[in-house]
Amino acid sequence: MNMKKADMVWSLVWFYVGFYLNLVQHPVSSQFPHECINNASSTRICCPDNCGGYQRGRCKPLIPGTHNEYSVKNRDQQYLQRLDDRFNWPHCFFSYGCICNANYGGYNCLDCAFGYGGSTGTNCSLKREMVRKNIKTMPDGERRLFFEALKDSKQTQSSFVALASVGCKPGQKKLPDLVNLTIYDFFSWQHYFASRDSVIENYQCAETSLPTGCDINNYAHNGSGFGDWHRLHLLMFERELQKMTNNSQLTLPFWDWRDQPKCDVCSDSYFGQNNSQGYIEQSEWFSNWTVVCWHLEQYYNIRGVCNVSQSIENGDIMLIRRPESEADIYLPSSNDVKRALDQTSGKGLELLNIRVHSYMGHNSTMAKIVSSANDPLFVAHHCFMDLLYELWITQHGFTTIKSFPERGELPGHNRNETITGFFPSQTSPRFLQTIVQTRLCLPRHYD
């Protein structure tokens, strides 16, 4: 599929439709809704509001996050489950969740599914068409509303709680420590959670029989699940912004970085101009923007996960961005994108992604993958990556579950394994198949 030059307006049309698993829709939210916390330790059930009633949904067993990669014996599999609370997601925490019917969605089936309209309590029968726009060419008023929503999301509490300690421990009888976060900090933390190394207290990686040690389990990168994990991440954040602003038409814009000699959105009119040290000082929206879960070496040394509440209270780490500071690292060109799209594996797209992250400078917020979502520029960059991902799917005809490898990749990237970190759980192949069949992310036109 041909792509036009970077100075043209790209419009990504989103037909928001339900995510279906087999014959029923499987709603996807994020970790874990407040309503499910109080009695979770004893019941392992998260079915608030009776799943909206019989018409909207039912409380059912969640998808088992089967992992086939290492074909380990049962003893080793149990060890890995203790080692990594993301393995076999989400059964370390919950076994039952709401499975929504027809066009209903959300963790309690009281929302409409993606792509369907109507407020809470309606039958969600109206399809909605949404447009994601190029941030450089979208109307000034819409761009300003987006930036104001980002700023407000940094101060507005999320509907979900995050883990503040290692999740699965031997003999665990209750949920681990949980913490409230703002909408944006939760968005950042969720990316950290899926991307971090495996962590277990008082154990060393050498004790496991697995071949590559503690860094084996990047559930959002380095495999076939890369595109779907980030697509779902953006969808959930977009919905949170719509709810926060009471604006169902608000969408995330994309940044088309192809052929740009420098970062053309790293100015105070967009995502902020950095000073010589990399800090954003004068931006109306992003000055004094703080970062969570930054001290990676510290977490690994204590064999623990980032306690995001302590990170907020004690870190005082500011957003850092240094574009153009790395010699021989440039933003990808149109030819680079074409070569990546022509590859039948998705590795070319991931390399483009790494290149843009690295372009933001050594030790910058974006350069560290696990902390990169803290930079609001991450949102616009990954919306463009999602557009490229859709073009890649279309170009190669990846329209069936068999487009995903049955095994051989890292946990979380093989066929029938769950998209880690989202609740209730869903597998990447079903997510991909639904998108292809319904054209969830069809690039309709290029103006």
Secondary structure, DSSP 8 states (H G I E B T S, - for coil): -----TTS-EEEEEE----EETTEE---EES-BGGGTTTHHHH-EE-GGGGG-TTTEEEEE-------TT---HHHHHHHHHH-TTTTTTTTT-SEEEEE-TTEESTTS-EE-TTEE--TTS---EE-EEEEEBTTTS-HHHHHHHHHHHHHHTTSEEEEEEE-S-S--TT--S---EEEEEHHHHHHHHHHHHHS----TT--GGGS--SSGGGG--SSSSSTTHHHHHHHHHHHHHHHHHHHHT-TT----B---TT-SS-TT-STTTT--B-TTSBB-S-TTTTT-EESS--HHHHHHTT----HHHHHHH--EE-B--TT-STT-----HHHHHHHHHSSSTHHHHHHHHHHHHHT-TT-TTTSGGGGGGSTHHHHHHHHHHHHHHHHHHHHT--SGGGS-SSSS-TTSSTT-B-TTEES--BHHHHHHHHHHHTTEEEEEE-
